[in-house]
Amino acid sequence: IVQHRVEFWTTVCEEEIELAHEAQEAAEYDEPPELESKHFAKVALPEVIPVLLNLLTQQEEDADEGEWNLAMSAGTCLNYMAQAVADAVVPAVIPFIEAHI
């Protein structure tokens, strides 16, 4: 179930990144975008980021190096989340970084 939730948020972020690119392209032509982002990732950021960061710390020690696992999914999702919300991700990850230095 956790894997599906991570994949869900990865997909949401991918869509929001694409919508942002399309909006930027439309703005270059002084046109409105066909679809506008609802910024779901930014709204969910305070709840999703701590879960993703926690999943990154739960790597399986006996897992094959090339095998896709939950920690890898969380890392990918975190990457897309950072692209989707830009600077808003920083305050969400700072407490985790400070706690693990």
N, C-alpha and C positions, 0 to 999 in steps of 0.2 A: 504494500500500500504506500509506503514512504517513497519508493522508487517512482510510482505513478504521480505522486504529488510533486516531486522534483521535476519530472518530465513535463508536467502541466505548466509549472512556472517558467521552465525553460522555453516552452512554446509561446507562452504569453509574452515573454521578453523578446523573443525573435520577431513576433508580430509587431510589437511596439517599436522595435528598431526599424523594421521595414516601413511602418507608417510614418516614422520621423523622417526617413529618407525621402519618402514620397511627398511629404509636406514641404520639405526643403526644396525639392525639385519643382513643385508647383509654385512655391513662392518666387523662385527664379523667373518664372513666366507670369508673375502677378496673377496667378489663378488660385482658387481655393482647392485644397486637396479633396479627392473623392471621398475619403474616409478620414475621420479624425480620431486620434488616440484618446482613450478614456483614462490613460495613465494608471492602469490597474497595478502595475509593478511598483510604482512610486507609493501608492496608497498602502500596498501590502508590505512594503519594505521593512518596517519595524518588526513585523511578525515573521517574515520569511528569512531574513538575513541571519538571525541567531540560529535558526534551525539548520541552515546551510553550513554555517561555520562549525556548528557542533558535529555535523555529519563528516566534515573534513577531518576531524580529529578521530573518527572511528574507523580508521583504515584496518582492513583485515591483514594480519601479519602473514598468514599462510596463503594468501591469494596469489594467483599467477600474475606476473608483471603486466602481461598484455591483456588480461581479462578485465572487462568493463565491470565496475562495481559501484556501489552507492557513493563512496567518497569521490570517485571520478565524476559521477553525475552531478553531485553537489558542486564540485569545482567548475564544471561546465555551466551550470545554472548561475553560479555566482558571477562568472564572466559575462554572461548575457545580461544579468541583472545590472551589473555595473555599466554596461553599454546602454541599457535602456534608461537608466535613471541618472547617469552621469555623476556629477559631484554629490548628489544626494546620498550616494552609497558610503561616502567617507565617514560621516558621523555614526553610521550604523555599524561599521567595522572597527572603529577606533577602540571601543571598550574591549573587544575581543583581543585585539593586538596588544593592548596594554596589559591585559590579564595574562597573556601568554609569553611575555618577553622575559 
